[in-house]
Amino acid sequence: MLNRLPWTPATPKPKAKDRRRMTKDRRRHLVDAIAAILKAGDPTPFSFEATCRHGLRARLCLEGWNWQDADITAADIVARALMQIGAKRPTWAEGQPEYVQLGAGAQIERTRCIRCHGKLPEGHYKFCSHLCAGGHHSHLERIREAEETIAYDRIVRSRAAWL
């Protein structure tokens, strides 16, 4: 019975669209959008670097990219955005909060508590007590979380950035 059926070539399967490809216009648009977010970073443009990379990677994974390709692409886009805004990484010493940027590593001499501005007891360098240190760090963490949430939402949930 099978001998009597005419031979027909197999129909070629349509090629699946390569989801790991990104057009130049889309890449340029994402670099511009990320650059705008990084410029708003306070005190440095590196404040939202990790958040932007994470948000881009998550969005690309949601679009069907595998994690490794999404991570490489997100890292490249964030690096290009940092180059676009002219961000330069500080040295390790300049990045420490205890050092003055132009002081060549000179430590700041403090006489008052950072949080309550009371006199520092002997042997204390920034805070007068564990209570002030904990309160100050908690306050900074709440500010940082709020800023990162806003930046993450702008990247992942904004449809305009993905057009």
Biotite code that builds the C-alpha atoms (Angstrom):
import biotite.structure as struc

atoms = struc.array([
    struc.Atom([0.000, 0.000, 0.000], chain_id="A", res_id=1, res_name="MET", atom_name="CA", element="C"),
    struc.Atom([2.776, 2.387, 0.858], chain_id="A", res_id=2, res_name="LEU", atom_name="CA", element="C"),
    struc.Atom([4.476, 1.656, -2.459], chain_id="A", res_id=3, res_name="ASN", atom_name="CA", element="C"),
    struc.Atom([1.621, 3.260, -4.329], chain_id="A", res_id=4, res_name="ARG", atom_name="CA", element="C"),
    struc.Atom([1.794, 6.635, -2.542], chain_id="A", res_id=5, res_name="LEU", atom_name="CA", element="C"),
    struc.Atom([3.773, 9.238, -4.435], chain_id="A", res_id=6, res_name="PRO", atom_name="CA", element="C"),
    struc.Atom([6.882, 10.563, -2.760], chain_id="A", res_id=7, res_name="TRP", atom_name="CA", element="C"),
    struc.Atom([6.624, 14.089, -1.457], chain_id="A", res_id=8, res_name="THR", atom_name="CA", element="C"),
    struc.Atom([9.496, 15.995, 0.053], chain_id="A", res_id=9, res_name="PRO", atom_name="CA", element="C"),
    struc.Atom([9.213, 16.914, 3.698], chain_id="A", res_id=10, res_name="ALA", atom_name="CA", element="C"),
    struc.Atom([7.976, 20.429, 4.195], chain_id="A", res_id=11, res_name="THR", atom_name="CA", element="C"),
    struc.Atom([10.643, 22.580, 5.791], chain_id="A", res_id=12, res_name="PRO", atom_name="CA", element="C"),
    struc.Atom([9.807, 23.698, 9.296], chain_id="A", res_id=13, res_name="LYS", atom_name="CA", element="C"),
    struc.Atom([9.618, 27.437, 9.699], chain_id="A", res_id=14, res_name="PRO", atom_name="CA", element="C"),
    struc.Atom([12.654, 28.664, 11.596], chain_id="A", res_id=15, res_name="LYS", atom_name="CA", element="C"),
    struc.Atom([11.897, 29.821, 15.070], chain_id="A", res_id=16, res_name="ALA", atom_name="CA", element="C"),
    struc.Atom([12.633, 33.472, 15.599], chain_id="A", res_id=17, res_name="LYS", atom_name="CA", element="C"),
    struc.Atom([15.926, 33.842, 17.408], chain_id="A", res_id=18, res_name="ASP", atom_name="CA", element="C"),
    struc.Atom([14.951, 35.529, 20.629], chain_id="A", res_id=19, res_name="ARG", atom_name="CA", element="C"),
    struc.Atom([18.539, 36.333, 21.486], chain_id="A", res_id=20, res_name="ARG", atom_name="CA", element="C"),
    struc.Atom([18.788, 38.899, 18.711], chain_id="A", res_id=21, res_name="ARG", atom_name="CA", element="C"),
    struc.Atom([18.220, 42.541, 19.409], chain_id="A", res_id=22, res_name="MET", atom_name="CA", element="C"),
    struc.Atom([17.953, 45.246, 16.785], chain_id="A", res_id=23, res_name="THR", atom_name="CA", element="C"),
    struc.Atom([20.334, 48.200, 16.865], chain_id="A", res_id=24, res_name="LYS", atom_name="CA", element="C"),
    struc.Atom([17.442, 50.599, 17.420], chain_id="A", res_id=25, res_name="ASP", atom_name="CA", element="C"),
    struc.Atom([16.118, 48.623, 20.374], chain_id="A", res_id=26, res_name="ARG", atom_name="CA", element="C"),
    struc.Atom([19.605, 48.323, 21.892], chain_id="A", res_id=27, res_name="ARG", atom_name="CA", element="C"),
    struc.Atom([20.220, 52.057, 21.428], chain_id="A", res_id=28, res_name="ARG", atom_name="CA", element="C"),
    struc.Atom([16.838, 52.834, 22.991], chain_id="A", res_id=29, res_name="HIS", atom_name="CA", element="C"),
    struc.Atom([17.601, 50.614, 26.005], chain_id="A", res_id=30, res_name="LEU", atom_name="CA", element="C"),
    struc.Atom([21.055, 52.174, 26.445], chain_id="A", res_id=31, res_name="VAL", atom_name="CA", element="C"),
    struc.Atom([19.467, 55.650, 26.403], chain_id="A", res_id=32, res_name="ASP", atom_name="CA", element="C"),
    struc.Atom([16.768, 54.617, 28.890], chain_id="A", res_id=33, res_name="ALA", atom_name="CA", element="C"),
    struc.Atom([19.302, 53.004, 31.246], chain_id="A", res_id=34, res_name="ILE", atom_name="CA", element="C"),
    struc.Atom([21.610, 56.029, 30.930], chain_id="A", res_id=35, res_name="ALA", atom_name="CA", element="C"),
    struc.Atom([18.762, 58.277, 32.071], chain_id="A", res_id=36, res_name="ALA", atom_name="CA", element="C"),
    struc.Atom([18.201, 56.065, 35.125], chain_id="A", res_id=37, res_name="ILE", atom_name="CA", element="C"),
    struc.Atom([21.919, 55.885, 35.938], chain_id="A", res_id=38, res_name="LEU", atom_name="CA", element="C"),
    struc.Atom([22.277, 59.674, 35.685], chain_id="A", res_id=39, res_name="LYS", atom_name="CA", element="C"),
    struc.Atom([19.680, 60.018, 38.435], chain_id="A", res_id=40, res_name="ALA", atom_name="CA", element="C"),
    struc.Atom([21.807, 57.880, 40.779], chain_id="A", res_id=41, res_name="GLY", atom_name="CA", element="C"),
    struc.Atom([22.720, 59.640, 43.976], chain_id="A", res_id=42, res_name="ASP", atom_name="CA", element="C"),
    struc.Atom([25.541, 60.073, 45.019], chain_id="A", res_id=43, res_name="PRO", atom_name="CA", element="C"),
    struc.Atom([27.139, 58.351, 41.994], chain_id="A", res_id=44, res_name="THR", atom_name="CA", element="C"),
    struc.Atom([25.933, 57.004, 38.653], chain_id="A", res_id=45, res_name="PRO", atom_name="CA", element="C"),
    struc.Atom([26.890, 53.529, 39.898], chain_id="A", res_id=46, res_name="PHE", atom_name="CA", element="C"),
    struc.Atom([24.105, 53.538, 42.513], chain_id="A", res_id=47, res_name="SER", atom_name="CA", element="C"),
    struc.Atom([21.605, 51.788, 40.236], chain_id="A", res_id=48, res_name="PHE", atom_name="CA", element="C"),
    struc.Atom([24.072, 49.755, 38.161], chain_id="A", res_id=49, res_name="GLU", atom_name="CA", element="C"),
    struc.Atom([23.148, 46.402, 39.721], chain_id="A", res_id=50, res_name="ALA", atom_name="CA", element="C"),
    struc.Atom([19.445, 47.217, 39.758], chain_id="A", res_id=51, res_name="THR", atom_name="CA", element="C"),
    struc.Atom([19.476, 48.101, 36.060], chain_id="A", res_id=52, res_name="CYS", atom_name="CA", element="C"),
    struc.Atom([21.391, 44.964, 35.155], chain_id="A", res_id=53, res_name="ARG", atom_name="CA", element="C"),
    struc.Atom([19.035, 42.810, 37.202], chain_id="A", res_id=54, res_name="HIS", atom_name="CA", element="C"),
    struc.Atom([15.939, 44.460, 35.746], chain_id="A", res_id=55, res_name="GLY", atom_name="CA", element="C"),
    struc.Atom([17.145, 44.078, 32.162], chain_id="A", res_id=56, res_name="LEU", atom_name="CA", element="C"),
    struc.Atom([18.143, 40.467, 32.726], chain_id="A", res_id=57, res_name="ARG", atom_name="CA", element="C"),
    struc.Atom([14.789, 39.643, 34.316], chain_id="A", res_id=58, res_name="ALA", atom_name="CA", element="C"),
    struc.Atom([12.870, 41.273, 31.478], chain_id="A", res_id=59, res_name="ARG", atom_name="CA", element="C"),
    struc.Atom([14.898, 39.453, 28.822], chain_id="A", res_id=60, res_name="LEU", atom_name="CA", element="C"),
    struc.Atom([14.353, 36.142, 30.625], chain_id="A", res_id=61, res_name="CYS", atom_name="CA", element="C"),
    struc.Atom([10.614, 36.840, 30.662], chain_id="A", res_id=62, res_name="LEU", atom_name="CA", element="C"),
    struc.Atom([10.815, 37.299, 26.887], chain_id="A", res_id=63, res_name="GLU", atom_name="CA", element="C"),
    struc.Atom([12.262, 33.804, 26.479], chain_id="A", res_id=64, res_name="GLY", atom_name="CA", element="C"),
    struc.Atom([16.009, 34.424, 26.575], chain_id="A", res_id=65, res_name="TRP", atom_name="CA", element="C"),
    struc.Atom([18.137, 31.970, 28.538], chain_id="A", res_id=66, res_name="ASN", atom_name="CA", element="C"),
    struc.Atom([19.749, 33.367, 31.673], chain_id="A", res_id=67, res_name="TRP", atom_name="CA", element="C"),
    struc.Atom([23.330, 33.463, 30.406], chain_id="A", res_id=68, res_name="GLN", atom_name="CA", element="C"),
    struc.Atom([22.520, 35.312, 27.175], chain_id="A", res_id=69, res_name="ASP", atom_name="CA", element="C"),
    struc.Atom([20.254, 37.722, 29.053], chain_id="A", res_id=70, res_name="ALA", atom_name="CA", element="C"),
    struc.Atom([22.969, 38.420, 31.633], chain_id="A", res_id=71, res_name="ASP", atom_name="CA", element="C"),
    struc.Atom([25.651, 39.081, 28.997], chain_id="A", res_id=72, res_name="ILE", atom_name="CA", element="C"),
    struc.Atom([23.344, 41.390, 27.060], chain_id="A", res_id=73, res_name="THR", atom_name="CA", element="C"),
    struc.Atom([22.217, 43.246, 30.192], chain_id="A", res_id=74, res_name="ALA", atom_name="CA", element="C"),
    struc.Atom([25.833, 43.719, 31.319], chain_id="A", res_id=75, res_name="ALA", atom_name="CA", element="C"),
    struc.Atom([26.763, 45.070, 27.885], chain_id="A", res_id=76, res_name="ASP", atom_name="CA", element="C"),
    struc.Atom([23.832, 47.510, 27.795], chain_id="A", res_id=77, res_name="ILE", atom_name="CA", element="C"),
    struc.Atom([24.577, 48.814, 31.300], chain_id="A", res_id=78, res_name="VAL", atom_name="CA", element="C"),
    struc.Atom([28.297, 49.185, 30.476], chain_id="A", res_id=79, res_name="ALA", atom_name="CA", element="C"),
    struc.Atom([27.454, 51.144, 27.313], chain_id="A", res_id=80, res_name="ARG", atom_name="CA", element="C"),
    struc.Atom([25.071, 53.363, 29.280], chain_id="A", res_id=81, res_name="ALA", atom_name="CA", element="C"),
    struc.Atom([27.803, 54.080, 31.834], chain_id="A", res_id=82, res_name="LEU", atom_name="CA", element="C"),
    struc.Atom([30.225, 54.948, 29.020], chain_id="A", res_id=83, res_name="MET", atom_name="CA", element="C"),
    struc.Atom([27.587, 57.171, 27.416], chain_id="A", res_id=84, res_name="GLN", atom_name="CA", element="C"),
    struc.Atom([27.200, 59.282, 30.544], chain_id="A", res_id=85, res_name="ILE", atom_name="CA", element="C"),
    struc.Atom([30.975, 59.376, 31.109], chain_id="A", res_id=86, res_name="GLY", atom_name="CA", element="C"),
    struc.Atom([30.991, 57.575, 34.456], chain_id="A", res_id=87, res_name="ALA", atom_name="CA", element="C"),
    struc.Atom([34.445, 56.753, 35.821], chain_id="A", res_id=88, res_name="LYS", atom_name="CA", element="C"),
    struc.Atom([34.903, 54.313, 38.671], chain_id="A", res_id=89, res_name="ARG", atom_name="CA", element="C"),
    struc.Atom([36.664, 55.704, 41.736], chain_id="A", res_id=90, res_name="PRO", atom_name="CA", element="C"),
    struc.Atom([39.647, 53.975, 43.318], chain_id="A", res_id=91, res_name="THR", atom_name="CA", element="C"),
    struc.Atom([38.965, 51.729, 46.269], chain_id="A", res_id=92, res_name="TRP", atom_name="CA", element="C"),
    struc.Atom([40.087, 54.386, 48.763], chain_id="A", res_id=93, res_name="ALA", atom_name="CA", element="C"),
    struc.Atom([37.930, 57.063, 47.126], chain_id="A", res_id=94, res_name="GLU", atom_name="CA", element="C"),
    struc.Atom([34.927, 54.762, 47.339], chain_id="A", res_id=95, res_name="GLY", atom_name="CA", element="C"),
    struc.Atom([35.117, 54.387, 51.101], chain_id="A", res_id=96, res_name="GLN", atom_name="CA", element="C"),
    struc.Atom([32.742, 56.626, 53.076], chain_id="A", res_id=97, res_name="PRO", atom_name="CA", element="C"),
    struc.Atom([35.428, 57.386, 55.680], chain_id="A", res_id=98, res_name="GLU", atom_name="CA", element="C"),
    struc.Atom([37.762, 59.041, 53.196], chain_id="A", res_id=99, res_name="TYR", atom_name="CA", element="C"),
    struc.Atom([37.784, 62.457, 51.600], chain_id="A", res_id=100, res_name="VAL", atom_name="CA", element="C"),
    struc.Atom([37.822, 62.258, 47.812], chain_id="A", res_id=101, res_name="GLN", atom_name="CA", element="C"),
    struc.Atom([40.578, 64.820, 47.288], chain_id="A", res_id=102, res_name="LEU", atom_name="CA", element="C"),
    struc.Atom([42.412, 64.092, 50.516], chain_id="A", res_id=103, res_name="GLY", atom_name="CA", element="C"),
    struc.Atom([44.556, 61.264, 49.138], chain_id="A", res_id=104, res_name="ALA", atom_name="CA", element="C"),
    struc.Atom([43.241, 58.854, 51.744], chain_id="A", res_id=105, res_name="GLY", atom_name="CA", element="C"),
    struc.Atom([43.149, 61.223, 54.694], chain_id="A", res_id=106, res_name="ALA", atom_name="CA", element="C"),
    struc.Atom([40.571, 60.171, 57.261], chain_id="A", res_id=107, res_name="GLN", atom_name="CA", element="C"),
    struc.Atom([37.828, 62.558, 58.305], chain_id="A", res_id=108, res_name="ILE", atom_name="CA", element="C"),
    struc.Atom([38.274, 63.726, 61.875], chain_id="A", res_id=109, res_name="GLU", atom_name="CA", element="C"),
    struc.Atom([34.864, 63.588, 63.548], chain_id="A", res_id=110, res_name="ARG", atom_name="CA", element="C"),
    struc.Atom([33.941, 65.056, 66.900], chain_id="A", res_id=111, res_name="THR", atom_name="CA", element="C"),
    struc.Atom([30.131, 64.704, 66.608], chain_id="A", res_id=112, res_name="ARG", atom_name="CA", element="C"),
    struc.Atom([27.794, 61.754, 66.050], chain_id="A", res_id=113, res_name="CYS", atom_name="CA", element="C"),
    struc.Atom([26.546, 61.454, 62.465], chain_id="A", res_id=114, res_name="ILE", atom_name="CA", element="C"),
    struc.Atom([22.944, 60.841, 63.552], chain_id="A", res_id=115, res_name="ARG", atom_name="CA", element="C"),
    struc.Atom([22.224, 62.850, 66.698], chain_id="A", res_id=116, res_name="CYS", atom_name="CA", element="C"),
    struc.Atom([25.174, 65.296, 66.500], chain_id="A", res_id=117, res_name="HIS", atom_name="CA", element="C"),
    struc.Atom([26.068, 64.649, 70.117], chain_id="A", res_id=118, res_name="GLY", atom_name="CA", element="C"),
    struc.Atom([29.691, 64.521, 71.267], chain_id="A", res_id=119, res_name="LYS", atom_name="CA", element="C"),
    struc.Atom([31.465, 61.292, 70.425], chain_id="A", res_id=120, res_name="LEU", atom_name="CA", element="C"),
    struc.Atom([32.597, 59.259, 73.440], chain_id="A", res_id=121, res_name="PRO", atom_name="CA", element="C"),
    struc.Atom([36.228, 58.122, 73.655], chain_id="A", res_id=122, res_name="GLU", atom_name="CA", element="C"),
    struc.Atom([36.959, 55.348, 71.136], chain_id="A", res_id=123, res_name="GLY", atom_name="CA", element="C"),
    struc.Atom([33.949, 56.093, 68.907], chain_id="A", res_id=124, res_name="HIS", atom_name="CA", element="C"),
    struc.Atom([34.599, 57.410, 65.418], chain_id="A", res_id=125, res_name="TYR", atom_name="CA", element="C"),
    struc.Atom([31.195, 57.940, 63.776], chain_id="A", res_id=126, res_name="LYS", atom_name="CA", element="C"),
    struc.Atom([28.334, 57.199, 66.154], chain_id="A", res_id=127, res_name="PHE", atom_name="CA", element="C"),
    struc.Atom([27.856, 57.826, 69.850], chain_id="A", res_id=128, res_name="CYS", atom_name="CA", element="C"),
    struc.Atom([26.069, 54.505, 70.439], chain_id="A", res_id=129, res_name="SER", atom_name="CA", element="C"),
    struc.Atom([24.817, 51.303, 68.810], chain_id="A", res_id=130, res_name="HIS", atom_name="CA", element="C"),
    struc.Atom([21.334, 52.817, 68.813], chain_id="A", res_id=131, res_name="LEU", atom_name="CA", element="C"),
    struc.Atom([22.429, 55.769, 66.642], chain_id="A", res_id=132, res_name="CYS", atom_name="CA", element="C"),
    struc.Atom([24.439, 53.495, 64.339], chain_id="A", res_id=133, res_name="ALA", atom_name="CA", element="C"),
    struc.Atom([21.507, 51.111, 63.871], chain_id="A", res_id=134, res_name="GLY", atom_name="CA", element="C"),
    struc.Atom([19.033, 53.928, 63.307], chain_id="A", res_id=135, res_name="GLY", atom_name="CA", element="C"),
    struc.Atom([21.289, 55.634, 60.772], chain_id="A", res_id=136, res_name="HIS", atom_name="CA", element="C"),
    struc.Atom([21.926, 52.425, 58.811], chain_id="A", res_id=137, res_name="HIS", atom_name="CA", element="C"),
    struc.Atom([18.226, 51.481, 58.862], chain_id="A", res_id=138, res_name="SER", atom_name="CA", element="C"),
    struc.Atom([17.289, 54.906, 57.527], chain_id="A", res_id=139, res_name="HIS", atom_name="CA", element="C"),
    struc.Atom([19.854, 54.679, 54.713], chain_id="A", res_id=140, res_name="LEU", atom_name="CA", element="C"),
    struc.Atom([18.676, 51.147, 53.842], chain_id="A", res_id=141, res_name="GLU", atom_name="CA", element="C"),
    struc.Atom([15.028, 52.271, 53.586], chain_id="A", res_id=142, res_name="ARG", atom_name="CA", element="C"),
    struc.Atom([16.032, 55.124, 51.270], chain_id="A", res_id=143, res_name="ILE", atom_name="CA", element="C"),
    struc.Atom([18.159, 52.763, 49.133], chain_id="A", res_id=144, res_name="ARG", atom_name="CA", element="C"),
    struc.Atom([15.369, 50.154, 48.875], chain_id="A", res_id=145, res_name="GLU", atom_name="CA", element="C"),
    struc.Atom([12.853, 52.785, 47.788], chain_id="A", res_id=146, res_name="ALA", atom_name="CA", element="C"),
    struc.Atom([15.193, 54.165, 45.124], chain_id="A", res_id=147, res_name="GLU", atom_name="CA", element="C"),
    struc.Atom([16.041, 50.676, 43.828], chain_id="A", res_id=148, res_name="GLU", atom_name="CA", element="C"),
    struc.Atom([12.374, 49.731, 43.671], chain_id="A", res_id=149, res_name="THR", atom_name="CA", element="C"),
    struc.Atom([11.621, 52.813, 41.595], chain_id="A", res_id=150, res_name="ILE", atom_name="CA", element="C"),
    struc.Atom([14.548, 52.113, 39.231], chain_id="A", res_id=151, res_name="ALA", atom_name="CA", element="C"),
    struc.Atom([13.607, 48.422, 38.909], chain_id="A", res_id=152, res_name="TYR", atom_name="CA", element="C"),
    struc.Atom([9.989, 49.287, 38.157], chain_id="A", res_id=153, res_name="ASP", atom_name="CA", element="C"),
    struc.Atom([11.065, 51.768, 35.488], chain_id="A", res_id=154, res_name="ARG", atom_name="CA", element="C"),
    struc.Atom([13.101, 49.067, 33.753], chain_id="A", res_id=155, res_name="ILE", atom_name="CA", element="C"),
    struc.Atom([10.909, 45.986, 34.034], chain_id="A", res_id=156, res_name="VAL", atom_name="CA", element="C"),
    struc.Atom([7.391, 47.342, 33.965], chain_id="A", res_id=157, res_name="ARG", atom_name="CA", element="C"),
    struc.Atom([7.759, 50.238, 31.569], chain_id="A", res_id=158, res_name="SER", atom_name="CA", element="C"),
    struc.Atom([6.476, 49.242, 28.147], chain_id="A", res_id=159, res_name="ARG", atom_name="CA", element="C"),
    struc.Atom([8.015, 52.341, 26.576], chain_id="A", res_id=160, res_name="ALA", atom_name="CA", element="C"),
    struc.Atom([11.523, 51.035, 27.291], chain_id="A", res_id=161, res_name="ALA", atom_name="CA", element="C"),
    struc.Atom([10.808, 47.817, 25.399], chain_id="A", res_id=162, res_name="TRP", atom_name="CA", element="C"),
    struc.Atom([9.360, 49.151, 22.182], chain_id="A", res_id=163, res_name="LEU", atom_name="CA", element="C"),
])
